Amino acid sequence: MREYNPNAIEKKWQKKWDENETFKSVIDKNKKKFYPLVEFPYPSGQGLHVGHPRPYTALDIVARKRRLQGENVIYPMGWDAFGLPTENYAIKNHIHPSIVTKNNIENFKAQMKSIGFSFDWSKEVNTTDPNYYKWTQWIFIQLYKHGLAYKKEMPVNWCPSCKVGLANEEVVDGKCERCGSEVTHKVKNQWMLKITEYADRLIDDLDEVDYEEKIKTQQKNWIGRSHGAEINFSLKDKDYKLNVYTTRPDTIFGATYMVIAPEHPMLEEFKDEIKNLDDVKEYQDFAKKKSDFERSELTKEKTGVMLDGISAINPINGKEIPIWISDYVLISYGTGAIMAVPAHDDRDFEFAQKFDMPIVPVIDTGDENLPTTSIDKGILINSDFLNGLSVEEAKNKMIEFVEEKNLGSAKVNYKLRDWVFSRQRYWGEPIPMIYCEEHGWVPEKEENLPIKLPDVESYEVTDDGESPLSKIDEFVNTTCPICGKPAKRETDTMPQWAGSSWYYLRYTDPNNNEDLSSKESLDYYTPVDWYNGGMEHTTLHLLYSRFWHKFLYDIGKVPTKEPYQKRTSHGMILGEDHQKMSKSRGNVVNPDDIVRDYGADTLRCYEMFIGDFRSTAPWSDEGVKGCRKYLERVFNLYDLVEDGDSYTKEIEILINQTIKKVSEDYESLKYNTAIASLMTLLNEMRNIGKITKKDFKTYLILLNPVAPHLTEELWEEIGFEGELNETSWPTYDESKLEYDSIELPVQVNGKVRATIKIAKDADQEEAVTIAENDQNIQKNIDGKEIFKVIYVPGKILNLLVK
């Protein structure tokens, strides 16, 4: 048996692919293009972990298959390299972030090449390259010119230790995810992007793309479009109205109390009349330590304080109801005030139960087994003029009523809020804006882009929370682009989301100095045909990217309304202990070790064979060894090859079936079952002891996308023409997908006694004749009379005897 030496084989082919630019794509209008995309990584100091190769290999398989099918594939890779981790490392180790980034990228790239991905490295991008972020800055200026970028005082989550504003998802249990310090809220003057202008299109245009349903649902839930009414609740004995947004105006007769956000401005306006103001302030401090994510968590315990001295009037029935403050109401959603209907809302119900508030049902479902909360079907009760109406009828009638009585109006609302775009950090794209005392905020002249990051001695945020750039006079002091008078440059930088919002466009023409990409390149390559990434990025990143793309479409820079035609996601790889991989648990698997000990093709094969691609799967060293053994058997299949330009008759149907299954499974994320079918075919080839060159050739092509190095080597060794990557994908013969004969189980009085070989279209008479000649059947009949025959063609033959 020959020795399989993957390290030598893989280095040989990787060198060839590099030298020949095998996977480089250039515009060819005679060829159908295919643009698969994987999320480009943040190049951290830890390098790749085994979770990275899973999605990269999955779309690499499709990319390689489509090339063999004659398509012009652009499969690019780059680096999402701005961000806080690199900056923190630079601060700690006194190394410039650009040097840290350069070193990390070199390591990542070497790792990727060692795994044999067919990336087109001529399309490589780096978000920290001034030639790249020049166009990120250009896009920001266009957003500003079109009224979609503006400055606003905004409360931010503030970590006093890291001295940085935190996104909501970076706050866990009121503490900074990175350092564990308690987070406070701080008001900062921030640049905002008006993504809310695109809310309806971001929902409605999902009908035009092929996204997994769970991804569409996440997008819709994040945007949170709802239809309802705004209704005014008066404060008792005061000329002040609390404006409430509700999706269920039909339930207003069941509103037994109100809840306002702890930040609601009413609290400041009437502080002198609130008798328990100290309790209110204490609760406000408590709420400040939580992110919006934590506050809106449905399962968390309800907390709150009832206002003493101020109450509200239900405008429909005139009843006085108490007002509470609670952190489950957000000032950023709706109006920051709700009418609480505990009989028909889960959160209100839990709150009312805890604080002993009245619960008045106003909808009769007609079914005692149905829960009364969160229902949208039934008949209105306890609701005066709405009684007897259906929910939908009652909604419409109540909206008509409040509009007629000037108590409110119909309203469409969104959970989505404008994008906070400022970061008071160094390692990010400088925001290309200048402040002039006479002209206010003015964009930098486009011919002056990029505004480059200056070198700094310290990357620390200032004690007052400003960017390190604010301490560099030669950067800050400039002139107004309009009047030429002295002015100040913006020192905030962009968030990491900025560069990742349009990178897929730059891939199409990465060295263009005149535009973000040429019209020819964008017209040919876009939209992205298939984008795969983690589920954690199917809300914010995907939403931000779609927003930028739609804006660029509106100003005529891109040819399509949507950036990605198809979006799928993959499951996480866990440690062998079934826990998320982390250094603290000691369960991290380094792909370099697997490549060194077993080979890149084994790593690729195992990551695709580990289980359903969309599901979480635990790592298994035994599984890796199993895939290595499989590839060794493929390597030694060479010894069974004989001349022949047709399929071996005994496996001809199985080969055609395998071509069909593998072709379909690669395209539908069923990589594990595709590999399983190739393993089955391999076993049959070994069982018959010899195969033709055509058998071998087809097998190598089918396996090539998974194990490209091994299959190229065997292709060359057997003497097939050219390189495997230059050949064509096999097709199957429809007439040879089913066997002419089948194995039919035969029962005697309901018990299987034999299996007979029979033509798949044999009639009952033929089936009985063949069965009666079988020794096992003869033994079980033994002269008895067959009084009834049950025959299901292709399934079963049952002989009833007595």
ABEGO torsion letter per residue (X at the ends): XBBBBAAAAAAAAAAAAAAAGAABBBBBAABBBBBBBBBBBBBBAAEBBAAAAAAAAAAAAAAAAAAAAGBBBBBBBBBBABEAAAAAAAAAAGBBAAAAAAAAAAAAAAAAAAAGBABBAAABBBAABAAAAAAAAAAAAAAAAAGABBBBBBBBBBBAAAGBBBBAAABBGGBBAAAGBBBBBBBBBBBBBBAAAAAAAAAAAAAABBBBAAAAAAAAAAAGBBBBBBBBBBBBGBBBBBBBBBABAAAAAABABBBBBAABAAAAAAAAABAAAAAAAAAAAAAAABBAAAAABAABBBBEBBBBGBBBBBAAAGBBBBBBBBAABBAABEAGBBBBBAAABAAAAAAAAAAGBBBBBABBAGBAABBABGBABEBBBGAEAABGBBAAAAAAAAAAAAAAAGAEBBBBBBABBBBBABBBBABBBBBBBBBBAAAEBBBBBAAAOBBBBBBBABABBBAAGBBAAAABAAAABBBBAAAGBBBBBBABBBBAAAAAAAAAAAAABAABAABABBAAAAAAAOBBABBBBBAAAABAAAAAAAAAAAAAAAAGABABABABABBBBBBBBBBAAGBBBBAAAGABBBAAAAAAAAEAAAAAAAAAAAEBAABBBBBBAAAAAAAAAAAAAAAAAAAABBBEABBBAAAAAAAAAAAAAAAAAAAAGBAAAAAAAAAAAAAAAAAAGBBBAAAAAAAAAAAAAABAAAAAAAAAAAGBBEBAAABBBBBBBAAAABBABBBBBBBBGGBBABBBBBBAABBAAAAAAAAAABAAAAAAAGGBBBABBBBBBGABBBBBBX
